[in-house]
Every structure is written in C-alpha cells, then in structure tokens.
Amino acid sequence: MLTWKPPLSGSSPVAYLIFRNSALTDLIGIVPAEQLFQRPQSQKNHIYTYFVVSVDEKGNFSSPAEVVVVD
C-alpha cells in the first residue's frame, strides 16, 4: 500500500498519477483525490521506487514526489 500527503501549496488535487520509474513512462495507476494506492504484487527483499504526480482541476501537474518502498 502506498500513501502520501497532498501538496502543501497550489490547487487541490483531483487525481494522482502513480509511476514506477523516474522517466514517468510506466504509469501503473490513476487514483482520485485520496492519498492511497494498492501496489501491484511485489517480491520480498526488493526495493521499489514509485513517483506520485498530482493533477488539479485545470489539468496542471505537480512535480513528481518520490516514494521508496522496501519489501
């Protein structure tokens, strides 16, 4: 499970895009304005890095926030 906090400034997000690489090419999920995402199945003893981008009602994107998970 991934969780995060909303951006501290700017417009309120209407959705979050979840990526599994820093190039932001491996989109693995789009979630509504909740800060919660059920990760795909993962292997034990691996490190996974995810990037979360918020989108506001005007379609503006935030800078990606990095989330590192160790299973």
C-alpha positions as CSV (number, residue, x, y, z in Angstrom):
1,M,0.0,0.0,0.0
2,L,1.3,3.4,-0.9
3,T,0.3,6.6,1.0
4,W,1.3,10.2,0.7
5,K,0.4,13.7,1.7
6,P,-1.2,16.2,-0.6
7,P,0.8,19.2,-1.9
8,L,1.3,22.0,0.5
9,S,0.7,24.7,-2.0
10,G,-1.2,25.3,-5.2
11,S,-4.6,24.0,-6.2
12,S,-6.2,21.0,-4.6
13,P,-5.6,17.7,-6.5
14,V,-8.5,15.9,-8.2
15,A,-6.4,12.9,-9.0
16,Y,-2.9,11.3,-8.6
17,L,-0.9,9.5,-11.2
18,I,1.4,6.7,-9.9
19,F,4.5,5.8,-11.9
20,R,7.1,3.1,-11.3
21,N,10.1,4.8,-12.9
22,S,11.7,8.2,-12.8
23,A,11.2,8.8,-16.5
24,L,7.4,8.8,-15.7
25,T,6.7,6.4,-18.6
26,D,5.5,3.4,-16.6
27,L,2.1,4.6,-15.4
28,I,0.7,1.9,-13.0
29,G,-2.3,3.7,-11.6
30,I,-4.6,6.7,-11.5
31,V,-6.4,7.4,-8.3
32,P,-8.9,10.0,-7.2
33,A,-8.0,12.7,-4.7
34,E,-7.4,10.1,-1.9
35,Q,-3.8,9.6,-0.9
36,L,-3.9,5.8,-1.1
37,F,-2.9,3.2,-3.7
38,Q,-2.8,-0.6,-3.6
39,R,0.5,-1.6,-5.1
40,P,0.8,-4.4,-7.6
41,Q,2.2,-7.7,-6.3
42,S,5.9,-7.4,-5.4
43,Q,8.8,-9.6,-4.5
44,K,10.2,-9.9,-1.0
45,N,13.6,-8.2,-0.3
46,H,13.3,-5.8,-3.2
47,I,13.4,-2.1,-3.3
48,Y,10.7,-0.4,-5.4
49,T,10.6,3.3,-6.3
50,Y,7.4,5.0,-7.2
51,F,6.6,8.5,-8.2
52,V,3.4,10.3,-7.5
53,V,2.2,13.3,-9.5
54,S,-0.9,15.3,-8.6
55,V,-3.3,16.8,-11.1
56,D,-5.6,19.7,-10.3
57,E,-9.0,20.6,-11.9
58,K,-7.3,22.6,-14.6
59,G,-5.1,19.7,-15.7
60,N,-1.9,21.2,-14.1
61,F,0.7,18.6,-13.0
62,S,2.8,18.8,-9.9
63,S,6.5,17.9,-9.8
64,P,6.8,14.1,-9.0
65,A,7.2,13.1,-5.4
66,E,9.4,10.0,-4.9
67,V,8.2,7.2,-2.7
68,V,10.6,4.3,-1.9
69,V,9.3,1.0,-0.6
70,V,11.4,-1.9,0.7
71,D,9.6,-5.2,0.8
